Amino acid sequence: MNTILKGNILDIINRTIKKGYIQIENGIIKDIVYTDEVEDNTFIVPGLIDAHVHIESSMLPPSEFARAAVKHGTVAVVSDPHEIANVMGIEGVEYMIMNARNAPLKFFFGVPSCVPATNFETSGAKITAEDIEILFKKYDLKFLSEMMNYPGVIYEDPEVIAKIDIARKLNKRIDGHSPGLIGENLQKYASFGISTDHECFTYSEALEKIKYGIKVLIREGSAAKNFDVLSKLIAEHNDMCMFCTDDLHPDDLMNGHINLLVKKALKMGFDVFDVLSVACLRPVEHYGLNVGLLRISDPADMIVVDNLQDFNILRTYVDGKLVFENGVTYFNPTFSEKLNIFEAERISLEDIQIESRSPKINVIKAIDGELITEKIVCEAKIENNYVVSDVDNDVLKLVVYNRYRKAKPAIAFINNFKLKKGAIATTVAHDSHNIIAVGADDISLINAINAIVESKGGLSVATSAESTVLPLPIAGLMSAMDFESTANLYKKLTERAKELGTDLHAPFMTLSFMALLVIPKLKLSDKGLFDGEKFEFIDLFV
């Protein structure tokens, strides 16, 4: 198939913009001709790339994620299938690879490095060093996904080092994940070949990581938003940064993707070539992606935008195929088998009651827009010798319930969720994806949890009288509905949660990270309350 595109052509390598036309044959750029005779005033730009994203967090399988992403000018994603791997192991990784082949968007998957993320939680599967080598060789995957067990690297845990050694032997990139890590420990972490990090919370932390050769991914997702803090990197360290979303829920994906970071940066006055280098060029360079950059003989991956200020996406091309134009996506989703592991049974009030052993308790303090939490001590509200949610002081009961085998739920308490009534629950609970729930009262909590048990995975909002569910039958992580239906139901659940009192921007996303033990300071796994700084369990009671 032959195509000719006319307009203002942005050459990201030579940093020029000239009028002309691009000749495409069989998905490849055959020629680029510059001429002032072209009257089209639109701009032809390399397609956008998300340098680190967990597709599963969109609650969509890859083929349906693609339908949403191409609308926003995304032509490729660098993706860690870590979430489904924690549920289904190698089978889950293979599901993502196979389903992605049904969509024109270019998916570049890595091999999950930390399944399970720690030994302090229960996951559905384990990926060993031997499994990692099998996946690299069988599918020629690009990189070892985020090495979040940075203590294991620093203290040279044999299994962790074995995984890194395999990646280095095969000349694969190694992605990092080391929130707040600085100094000698960071230097040692970097010495093992860690090449990226998407967990920088401060500019000084980013600069130190760059000093040790680690590229910083400027992240703007549904929960973690670091763009404002790190945006200076776009101009000051352009060759050492990329854009990513990491985790993006379906309602946010409906509104935009990497294009929103581009728009924001352009509006802030950053040079267009600097911005698009971060959004397009740097991921291709770093990972060696087969994604075109508007050069002769490149794959014809590009977007057409109205201008370089508003940056509205008019058309998206992948391998020369028009995949999006004027609000219409030119391919259909493909839904395959609904693989899952879900053995949790319904619970009762007695299962989540906890007897008081002290008037004071350790409490997780959630922070809106951040994955990190604070550790605080609060007065326990005690009724009939049981500790219960204290709505007046915003100290609410938090439950993590093992989905993989029969076990007693783990109980803790959390501040800053601000529910005045009801409860919310989800099986999107990083990293092991057990059921996690927070509630203003015990009846609402068990209703929210049991609604998810009935659907074998999903999100729920409940009161003492009713519940609403978004089913996620694919590994308890992804929907079997189309993108629009999933996004709309998710939006409805978020609105319902806010009606119950929470003012968090993305309450389900924030909740999902309250079980992520590798992000400090205090989290809850299905095995108990966990101090992410000391890397050990602590008692609920002080």
Secondary structure, 3 states (H helix, E strand, C coil): CEEEEEEEEEECCCCEEEEEEEEEECCEEEEEEECCCCCCCCEEEECEEEEEECHHHHCCCHHHHHHHHHHHCEEEEEECCHHHHHHHCHHHHHHHHHHHCCCCCEEEECECCCCCCCCCCCCCCCCCHHHHHHHHHHHCCCEEEEECCHHHHHCCCHHHHHHHHHHHHCCCEEEECCCCCCHHHHHHHHHCCEEEECCCCCHHHHHHHHHCCCEEEEEECCCCECHHHHCCHHHHCHHHEEEECECCCHHHHHHCCHHHHHHHHHHCCCCHHHHHHHHHHHHHHHHCCCCCCCCCCCECCEEEECCCCCCCEEEEEECCEEEEECCEECCCCCCCCCCCCCCCCCCCHHHHCCECCCCEEEEEECCCCCCCCEEEEEECEEECCEEECECCCCEEEEEEECCCCCCCCEEEEEECCCCCCCEEEECCCCCCCCEEEEECCHHHHHHHHHHHHHHCCEEEEECCCCEEEEECCECCCECCCCHHHHHHHHHHHHHHHHHCCCCCCCHHHHHHHHHCCCCCCEEEECCEEEECCCCEECCCEC
